Amino acid sequence: MKRLITVIAAAALAVGAAVVSVPAQAVSGAATTTADGSAKPYVPPPIHWGACSDPTLVRYGAQCGMVTVPLDYEHPHGALIHLAVSRLRHTTPQSAYQGVMLVNPGGPGGSGLVLSVLQGFVPHNAGKAYDWIGFDPRGVGSSVPALSCNGSYTSYDRPYYVPVTHGLENAWLTRTRDYAKACTRAGGSLLDHMKTTDNVADMESIRIALGQKRINFYGFSYGTYLGQVYATMHPDRVRRFVLDSNVDPRRVWYQANLDQDYAFDRNMGIYFDWVAKHDAVYGLGNDGQAVERTYYRILSYLRAHPQAGGTIGPDEWNDVFVNAGYYVYGWTDIATAFSAAVKRGDYRGIKALWDSANPQGPGADNGYAVYLATGCTDAPWPHSWAVWERDNWRVYDKAPFLTWNNAWFNAPCRTWTGETADEPVTVSGREVPPILLIDETYDAATPYAGSLEVRSRFPRSVLVEGVGGTTHAGSLSGVACTDNTVAAYLATGSLPERRPGRRSDRQCDPVPQPNPSAAAAASARSSTSSMRVAPSVR
């Protein structure tokens, strides 16, 4: 999935390339064999908990440490790597303690170290009976090593996403191939051990290190797939799982990205209708289709006339608006910057939004590199460019907004060198206890059909739907119906009644669309720009 990192995840960027090797004899309880010759599970050494360096974790009083795990679980006496973990301990009496709650924010490649603080976001103090465990998956953030291939890969002056000429197409093919080569150099043997199944094995190591027979788990976005695969492989280790915005296990991963393209195009229509609804604030017209045409006119204009000192071209313009398809949280900021660009030729707001989402420099590509390292090896991808070209032009014809942006984002998988699985894990939850699924009807990053499919594969699961919503991974955002359902499940294990058919079991309001303030209206109308370098394109 394209950048499936929930907005509550803090990005902890770290640099590292070579696999750090620790002598196997330093690991207490390294795998041995039983009397019948079968392998015992790998047993990691104890976690040495200490102070955290992240300011948020310090403020919440968390503890931090490292879990030592094999690079390759089939060779536990070989190279070892280290997973960064955090812990917020339960505050209830020991008699009310409900075990550990691991959290994953998505990605793959999202840093989850800070997410132990979600303990306090669950209503009615229902999270306080658990030890919340945040962790950076292998290759991510503060874990050692952390993968980085080229920290300036997403810099300004990239070729236009839509390959309308052979020159643009060849430029992107070269660019994505070179990034894959850079990752081969940086990652080495790590790239052969970055699959979801490797992360599942790491979750098992964390469970063992914490002395738990079962785990609780809260997964967002790609984290739902991690939870699905863990539950499939270790159903007897599952206690209470909350999976928010579910990956469709039938579509991993090439087809899933094509599904996204249609879903984002639909969501942008919803967003442009919202902008038109608030014409009094943004002054872009009161017809959503006309607002959308304005978006595309500017995108075309920027091909020949980049703005903000030559930094904002059509790719940067598109990148900024993608977040409006993910979430409602940033709608007003994007609309304000959109209005300033259209009405006054002022692209400073667009540039600020792009810069904040696209850091540059050593290690800045950590999340993206791990995204590819996992996604490119979980399941086969087409190697033939003719297949990609055919499929993406077909989708672009109906859904132009994201298609080529998304295609090039994933194109390094064509030439990726990590060991690729023949087929993804066949997800099945038939032996899994009751779990809670959450999604919104028009989730674009993980389309709603995925949640329906996961519900069908986990026959004791219950699905809560944010009806009509477009926000991805939006639980614990203050919607009482959804968040109270989470709280009740974590407190007692109770779930809404499961209903017959392929449908949701409880319907809730979605994360609400924002209502622009009078202050925003005044700002949008009165601000002037010293950067006006082109006439209004509206």
C-alpha positions in Angstrom: 0.0 0.0 0.0 1.2 3.5 -0.8 2.6 5.1 2.3 0.2 3.4 4.7 1.5 5.2 7.8 -1.2 6.6 10.1 -1.0 10.2 11.1 -0.5 9.3 14.8 2.8 7.6 14.0 6.0 9.6 14.8 8.7 9.0 12.2 11.9 8.0 13.9 14.6 8.3 11.2 17.9 6.5 11.6 20.7 5.5 9.3 22.3 2.1 9.0 23.2 -0.3 6.2 25.3 -3.3 7.3 23.8 -6.0 9.4 25.1 -5.8 12.9 26.4 -9.2 14.0 26.5 -10.3 17.7 28.2 -13.6 18.7 25.5 -16.3 19.0 26.8 -17.4 22.4 25.8 -13.9 23.8 22.2 -14.8 23.3 20.7 -16.6 26.3 18.5 -19.4 25.2 19.5 -19.6 21.5 17.5 -22.2 19.6 18.4 -25.8 20.3 16.7 -29.1 19.4 14.3 -31.2 21.3 14.7 -35.0 21.9 12.9 -35.8 18.6 15.1 -33.4 16.6 12.6 -30.6 16.1 13.7 -27.0 16.6 12.7 -25.2 19.7 11.5 -21.6 19.3 14.1 -19.0 19.4 14.4 -17.5 22.9 15.7 -13.9 23.1 17.7 -12.6 26.0 15.8 -10.5 28.6 15.0 -6.9 27.7 17.0 -4.4 29.7 14.5 -1.6 30.2 15.8 1.9 30.7 15.1 5.6 29.8 13.8 6.6 26.5 15.3 9.4 24.3 12.1 10.3 22.4 10.6 13.4 24.1 7.0 12.1 23.8 7.9 8.8 25.4 9.8 10.6 28.1 6.8 12.9 28.8 4.5 9.8 29.2 6.9 8.0 31.4 7.7 5.1 29.1 10.6 2.7 29.3 12.7 1.7 26.3 15.0 -1.2 25.4 16.1 -3.6 22.7 15.0 -7.1 21.7 17.8 -9.2 20.1 16.5 -11.5 17.3 18.1 -13.5 14.5 18.4 -12.0 11.1 17.3 -15.3 9.7 15.2 -17.5 12.1 16.3 -20.6 10.1 19.8 -19.9 11.3 19.5 -18.5 14.8 23.2 -18.9 15.5 24.1 -16.5 12.7 23.8 -12.7 12.5 21.6 -11.0 15.0 19.7 -7.7 14.8 18.0 -5.5 17.4 14.4 -4.3 17.6 13.7 -1.0 19.5 10.8 -1.4 21.9 9.0 0.9 24.4 6.7 0.1 27.2 4.0 1.9 29.2 3.1 -0.3 32.1 -0.5 -0.9 33.3 -1.7 1.3 36.1 -4.5 -0.9 37.3 -4.1 -3.4 40.3 -2.4 -6.6 39.3 -5.6 -8.4 39.6 -7.0 -6.4 36.7 -4.0 -6.8 34.5 -4.8 -7.9 30.9 -1.4 -8.5 29.4 0.7 -6.8 26.8 -0.7 -4.8 23.8 1.6 -4.6 20.8 1.0 -1.8 18.4 1.9 -1.4 14.7 1.2 1.9 12.8 1.3 0.5 9.2 3.6 1.2 6.3 5.2 -1.3 6.1 8.0 0.9 7.3 6.2 3.0 9.9 7.9 3.6 13.2 5.8 2.3 16.0 8.1 3.0 18.9 6.1 6.0 20.2 2.7 4.2 19.9 2.8 2.8 23.4 1.4 6.2 24.4 -2.0 5.1 22.8 -2.6 3.5 26.2 -4.2 6.8 27.3 -6.2 7.3 24.1 -8.7 4.5 24.8 -11.9 5.8 26.5 -12.9 5.0 30.0 -9.3 4.1 31.0 -9.8 0.7 29.2 -6.2 0.9 28.0 -4.7 1.2 31.4 -5.1 -2.5 32.2 -2.5 -3.4 29.6 1.2 -2.9 29.2 1.4 -1.1 25.8 4.4 -2.1 23.7 5.5 0.1 20.9 8.2 -1.2 18.6 10.1 -0.3 15.5 10.0 -3.4 13.1 13.2 -4.7 11.7 15.0 -2.2 9.5 12.9 0.7 10.9 13.8 3.8 12.9 15.7 3.1 16.1 16.1 -0.6 15.4 19.6 -1.8 14.4 20.3 -1.9 11.5 17.9 0.7 10.0 17.7 0.6 6.2 18.4 3.7 4.1 19.2 3.7 0.4 19.1 7.3 -0.8 17.8 10.0 1.5 17.3 12.5 -1.3 15.3 10.2 -3.6 12.1 12.2 -3.3 13.8 15.6 -3.9 12.5 18.4 -6.2 12.9 18.3 -10.0 11.6 14.7 -10.5 10.3 13.8 -13.9 6.6 14.3 -14.5 4.7 11.3 -13.1 2.6 10.7 -16.2 4.9 9.2 -18.8 3.4 11.0 -21.8 6.7 10.7 -23.7 9.3 7.9 -24.0 11.8 10.3 -22.4 9.7 10.6 -19.2 9.1 6.8 -19.1 12.7 6.0 -19.5 13.7 8.6 -16.9 11.4 6.9 -14.3 12.5 3.4 -15.3 16.1 4.4 -14.8 15.4 6.3 -11.5 13.4 3.4 -9.9 16.0 0.8 -11.1 18.8 2.9 -9.6 17.0 3.1 -6.3 16.6 -0.7 -6.1 20.3 -1.0 -6.8 21.1 1.5 -4.0 19.0 -0.6 -1.7 20.9 -3.8 -2.7 24.1 -2.1 -1.8 22.8 -0.7 1.5 20.7 -3.6 2.7 22.7 -6.7 1.7 21.5 -9.8 3.3 18.9 -7.9 5.3 16.7 -7.7 2.2 16.3 -11.4 2.2 14.6 -11.3 5.6 12.1 -8.4 5.5 8.9 -10.2 4.7 5.7 -10.0 6.8 6.5 -13.5 8.1 9.8 -12.2 9.4 8.0 -9.5 11.3 5.6 -12.1 12.6 8.5 -14.1 13.9 9.8 -10.9 15.6 6.4 -10.4 17.3 6.8 -13.9 18.7 10.3 -13.0 20.0 8.8 -9.9 21.7 6.1 -12.1 23.2 8.6 -14.6 24.6 10.9 -11.8 25.8 8.0 -10.3 27.7 7.1 -13.7 29.2 3.6 -13.8 27.8 1.6 -16.8 26.6 -0.6 -14.7 24.4 -0.6 -11.2 23.0 -3.1 -8.4 22.4 -2.5 -6.4 19.3 -3.7 -3.0 17.8 -2.8 -2.8 14.1 -3.5 0.1 11.7 -3.3 -0.2 7.9 -0.5 -2.6 6.9 -0.5 -3.5 10.7 -3.8 -5.2 10.0 -2.1 -7.5 7.5 0.7 -8.2 10.1 -2.1 -9.1 12.6 -3.9 -11.3 10.0 -0.7 -13.3 9.2 0.3 -13.5 12.9 -3.2 -14.8 13.8 -3.1 -17.3 10.9 0.3 -18.7 12.0 -0.2 -18.5 15.8 -4.0 -18.7 16.5 -3.3 -20.0 20.0 -1.3 -16.9 20.8 -4.1 -14.4 20.0 -6.0 -12.8 22.8 -7.7 -9.5 21.7 -6.8 -8.0 18.3 -8.1 -4.6 17.0 -7.5 -4.3 13.2 -8.2 -0.8 11.8 -8.4 -0.3 8.0 -7.8 -3.8 6.7 -5.6 -4.9 3.9 -7.3 -7.3 1.5 -5.3 -10.5 1.7 -6.4 -11.5 -1.8 -4.7 -8.5 -3.4 -1.2 -8.5 -1.9 0.5 -6.3 -3.3 0.5 -5.5 -7.0 -3.3 -5.6 -7.4 -3.8 -3.7 -4.1 -2.1 -0.7 -5.6 -4.3 -0.7 -8.6 -7.3 -0.9 -6.3 -6.0 2.2 -4.5 -5.9 4.2 -7.7 -9.7 3.9 -8.2 -10.4 4.6 -4.6 -8.3 7.7 -4.3 -9.9 9.1 -7.5 -13.3 8.7 -5.9 -12.2 10.3 -2.7 -10.7 13.3 -4.4 -14.2 13.9 -6.0 -15.6 13.9 -2.4 -12.9 16.4 -1.3 -13.4 18.8 -4.2 -17.1 18.7 -3.5 -16.3 19.7 0.1 -14.1 22.6 -1.1 -17.0 23.7 -3.3 -19.4 23.5 -0.4 -17.2 26.0 1.4 -16.8 28.4 -1.5 -17.5 31.3 0.9 -14.2 30.4 2.6 -11.9 29.3 -0.3 -13.4 31.1 -3.3 -12.8 28.3 -5.7 -16.3 28.0 -7.0 -19.4 26.1 -5.7 -19.2 23.2 -8.2 -17.0 20.3 -7.2 -16.4 19.2 -10.7 -15.3 22.7 -11.6 -12.9 22.8 -8.6 -11.5 19.5 -9.8 -10.9 20.9 -13.3 -9.1 23.8 -11.7 -6.8 21.3 -9.9 -5.9 19.7 -13.2 -5.4 23.0 -15.0 -2.8 24.0 -12.4 -1.1 20.6 -12.6 -0.8 21.0 -16.4 0.4 24.6 -16.0 3.1 23.6 -13.5 4.7 21.3 -16.0 6.1 24.3 -17.9 6.0 26.9 -15.1 7.2 25.5 -11.8 6.5 27.8 -8.9 7.9 28.8 -5.5 11.4 29.3 -6.9 11.1 26.4 -9.3 10.4 23.8 -6.5 6.7 23.2 -7.0 6.0 21.3 -10.2 3.2 18.9 -11.1 4.6 16.0 -9.0 4.8 18.1 -5.8 1.3 19.5 -6.5 -0.1 16.0 -6.8 1.8 14.8 -3.7 0.3 17.5 -1.5 -3.3 16.6 -2.5 -2.8 12.9 -2.0 -3.2 13.4 1.8 -6.8 14.7 1.2 -7.6 11.2 -0.2 -6.2 9.5 2.9 -7.7 11.5 5.7 -10.0 14.5 6.5 -7.5 15.8 9.1 -5.6 18.1 6.7 -8.4 19.2 4.4 -8.5 22.8 5.6 -4.7 23.2 5.3 -4.7 21.9 1.7 -7.7 23.9 0.7 -6.2 27.1 2.1 -2.9 26.5 0.1 -5.0 25.5 -3.0 -6.9 28.8 -2.7 -3.8 30.9 -2.4 -2.2 29.2 -5.4 -5.3 29.7 -7.6 -6.3 33.2 -6.6 -3.0 34.8 -5.9 -0.3 32.7 -7.5 1.0 32.1 -4.0 2.5 28.6 -3.7 4.2 29.0 -0.3 1.5 27.1 1.4 1.8 24.2 -1.1 5.6 24.2 -0.6 5.3 24.2 3.2 3.0 21.2 3.1 5.2 19.3 0.7 8.4 20.0 2.7 6.8 18.9 6.0 5.9 15.5 4.4 9.1 14.9 2.5 12.2 15.4 4.6 15.5 15.0 2.8 18.9 13.9 3.9 20.7 10.9 5.4 18.1 8.3 6.6 15.1 10.3 5.4 14.0 7.4 3.1 14.0 4.8 5.9 10.2 4.3 5.9 10.1 4.1 2.1 13.1 1.7 1.9 11.5 -0.7 4.4 8.1 -0.3 2.6 9.7 -1.7 -0.5 11.9 -4.2 1.3 8.7 -5.9 2.7 6.2 -5.2 0.0 8.6 -6.3 -2.8 9.4 -9.7 -1.2 6.0 -10.6 0.4 4.6 -11.8 -2.9 5.6 -11.8 -6.6 5.4 -8.7 -8.8 5.4 -8.5 -12.6 8.9 -8.1 -13.9 7.7 -7.2 -17.4 7.3 -3.5 -17.8 4.8 -4.2 -20.5 2.4 -5.5 -17.9 2.8 -2.5 -15.6 2.4 -0.1 -18.6 -0.8 -1.8 -19.8 -2.4 -2.0 -16.4 -1.6 1.6 -15.3 -2.6 3.2 -18.5 -5.9 1.3 -18.3 -6.5 2.5 -14.8 -5.3 6.0 -15.5 -8.0 6.3 -18.2 -10.6 6.1 -15.5 -8.8 7.3 -12.4 -6.0 9.7 -13.3 -5.4 11.3 -9.9 -3.0 8.8 -8.2 -2.2 6.1 -10.8 1.2 7.1 -12.1 2.4 8.5 -8.8 1.5 5.2 -7.3 3.0 3.2 -10.1 6.4 4.8 -9.8 6.3 4.6 -6.0 6.2 0.9 -6.3 8.2 0.4 -9.5 11.5 -0.5 -7.7 9.8 -3.8 -7.0 10.3 -4.8 -10.7 14.1 -5.1 -10.1 14.3 -5.6 -6.4 16.9 -8.2 -5.3 15.6 -9.5 -2.0 14.4 -13.0 -1.8 10.7 -13.1 -2.9 8.1 -15.4 -1.6 6.4 -17.7 -4.2 3.0 -16.8 -2.8 1.8 -14.7 0.2 0.4 -16.4 3.3 -3.1 -17.8 2.9 -4.9 -15.8 5.7 -7.3 -17.8 7.7 -8.9 -17.0 11.1 -11.1 -20.1 11.6 -9.3 -21.0 14.8 -8.9 -17.4 16.0 -10.9 -16.0 19.0 -13.2 -13.0 18.5 -11.4 -9.9 17.1 -12.5 -6.4 16.3 -12.3 -5.0 12.8 -12.7 -1.2 12.0 -12.9 0.7 8.7 -14.7 3.6 6.9 -16.8 3.0 3.9 -14.6 5.0 1.5 -11.2 4.2 2.9 -8.9 4.7 -0.1 -5.6 3.3 1.1 -7.2 0.0 2.2 -10.5 -0.1 0.3 -13.5 -1.3 2.4 -13.8 -4.6 0.4 -10.7 -5.7 2.3 -12.4 -5.4 5.6 -15.4 -7.4 4.3 -13.0 -10.1 3.1 -11.1 -10.3 6.4 -14.4 -10.5 8.3 -15.4 -13.5 6.1 -12.1 -15.2 6.9 -12.3 -14.6 10.6 -15.8 -16.1 11.4 -15.8 -14.8 15.0 -14.8 -11.2 14.1 -17.0 -8.2 14.2 -16.7 -5.2 11.8 -17.4 -1.6 12.8 -18.1 0.7 9.8 -17.7 4.5 9.8 -20.5 5.0 7.4 -19.7 7.3 4.5 -16.3 8.2 5.8 -13.1 8.7 3.8 -10.5 8.5 6.6 -7.9 5.8 6.8 -6.9 4.3 10.2 -9.2 6.7 12.1 -10.0 4.9 15.3 -9.2 6.5 18.6 -9.8 9.9 16.9 -12.7 10.8 19.2 -15.7 9.2 17.4 -17.6 8.0 20.4 -19.4 5.1 18.7 -16.2 3.6 17.4 -13.9 4.3 20.3 -16.4 3.1 22.9 -16.7 -0.2 21.0 -12.9 -0.5 21.2 -13.0 0.3 24.9 -15.7 -2.2 25.7 -13.8 -4.9 23.8 -10.5 -4.2 25.6 -12.2 -4.0 28.9 -14.3 -7.1 28.8 -13.9 -8.8 25.5 -17.5 -7.9 24.5 -18.3 -7.2 20.9 -21.4 -6.2 19.0 -23.6 -9.0 17.7 -22.3 -10.4 14.4 -24.9 -10.1 11.7 -25.6 -12.4 8.8 -24.3 -11.6 5.3 -21.3 -9.8 3.9 -21.7 -6.5 5.8 -20.6 -4.5 8.8 -22.0 -5.4 12.2 -22.1 -2.0 13.8 -22.5 1.3 11.9 -21.0 4.5 13.4 -20.4 8.0 12.3 -17.2 8.5 10.4 -14.4 10.9 11.5 -16.2 14.2 10.7 -15.3 16.4 7.8 -13.9 19.7 9.1 -15.9 22.9 9.2 -13.6 25.8 8.2 -13.5 28.6 10.7 -14.3 32.3 10.2 -10.6 32.9 10.9 -9.7 30.6 8.0 -12.0 32.5 5.7 -10.5 35.8 6.7 -7.0 34.5 6.1 -7.9 33.0 2.7 -9.4 36.3 1.5 -7.0 38.9 2.9 -3.5 37.3 2.6 -1.2 38.7 -0.2 1.9 37.2 -1.6 5.3 38.5 -2.6 5.8 35.3 -4.7 3.2 35.9 -7.3 5.0 34.8 -10.5 2.1 33.8 -12.7 -1.5 34.9 -13.2 -4.4 33.1 -11.7 -5.1 29.8 -13.5 -8.7 29.4 -12.4 
